[in-house]
Amino acid sequence: MSKGHTLAALVVAVPLLTPQPALAQASPDPAGAITFSKDVAPILQRSCQVCHRKGAIAPMSLVTYEETRPWARAIRQKVADRTMPPWTIDRNVGIQQFKGDRSLKDDEVDTIVRWVDAGAPMGNPADMPPPVEFPDQSKFGLISLLGEPDLVVPIPEPFVVEANAPNMWIDLYADHEMPEDRWVRAFETKPSAEGFPVVHHGSTWRVTDDEENGSQFSEYALGKTGDVFPEGSAMLLRKGTRFRFNMHYAPNGTTTTDRTSIAIWFYPKGYEPARRQMRAGVGGVSDLDLPPGESDIRHDGYRLLTENIRLTAFQPHLHSRGKRQCLEAIYADGRVQSLSCVNWDFGWHITYNYAEEVQPLLPKGTMLHVITWHDNSKLNKWNPDPQNWAGYGQRTSDDMAFAWLLWYTLSDDEFNQAVQERVLATRKGPGHVVP
Ligand code: HEC
């Protein structure tokens, strides 16, 4: 071996002995570096693309590297301050396991931040995960599970959202009236394919002659497919019921026509469900007192449970001055337990569906306590009028304070059994032998 060769070998050997990070900076795609293809794209697929893709509600697509790269700085900021993806649950209080949780784990935020700080490299295109297939917006997603719906009710006529109109929250009454009592096993609300990018949320309400405002039936926000109740549980649609659609349209610069509709699947006629799925506004305060300029106004609402329940979902309902809402359980023996808190953002109405294994089991005699804070100062970007007093009312410019809760009731036997199962499941931690 000549001297020249030995020298060359030494020169090559030196960098191999230096620690990995130095190498990582030198090479465009070294093993171990964070890249779009390998590390970031899977996060965007799971947590962002439902809204950030062509034809959906967000202003830009985050599907390909070319589409994402110009937004790297903005993405870093929005994920680090946790405004994206929208997920307003307080991460430091109460239950944290939810169905359909799209929020980022701390290490995912960290991955994105480090990727942007390293210059947002693409990496090896071969590492890209296969693209996500999103549901066809012209079809109800539940059809694949349940077949054609028994009933489809659209908003009364196509609704035109002008290109540059302000955000709108409106009530639309559908023409259909229930000809008889029917038990519902599933439903799905869906904007029309053209309307999809401008529909931020839509909920339907059951309106009858006795109940003008009605009780809430379904809720749609982007990314939601539908609700299928557990076998044997159902919601009732009474004869004479009509539907009120409460829509939030967010114009996006293109004049768009929407025709949102709701599809419903019934149990067979004559079927008697074992359990009744309940959905109601709880802890409402109707004498709200929101002095102008005040940023931290608290109201308390209560509801005493007269039956045992399994609580399946929580969704605060506040208007534009809302700031925060917490739900707690005060048990008959005096114990108090925080269940969930939400830092309200009027732009996002999100239903938080508790994961099966943490759904609160609340015995009769428990008091549900709903604590709501409003901000009627100019610090609140949604506040339409910080100069003036505001109170309770139906208009968007008035305010509200209650929680939408979803639950079903349990007999004493069912309740005790559910508690027993929960205790056993909790004990089945690592290393613990269930007796
Ligand atoms: C539920 C829908 C939804 C999801 C999920 C979502 N976004 Fe967004 N995003 C929006 C909408 C709508 C806007 C525009 C309005 C706003 O800023 O609130 C937006 C705005 C943004 C902006 C600011 C754009 C600008 O004009 O400055 C960034 C950056 C962003 N999103 C990144 C993300 C990232 C990254 C994720 C996933 C980790 C994500 N978003 C998940 C709906 C969503």
Residues whose N, C-alpha, C, O or C-beta is under 5 A from the ligand:
A	BS01	HEC	S47 C48 C51 I57 A58 P59 W71 A74 I75 K78 M84 P85 P86 L222
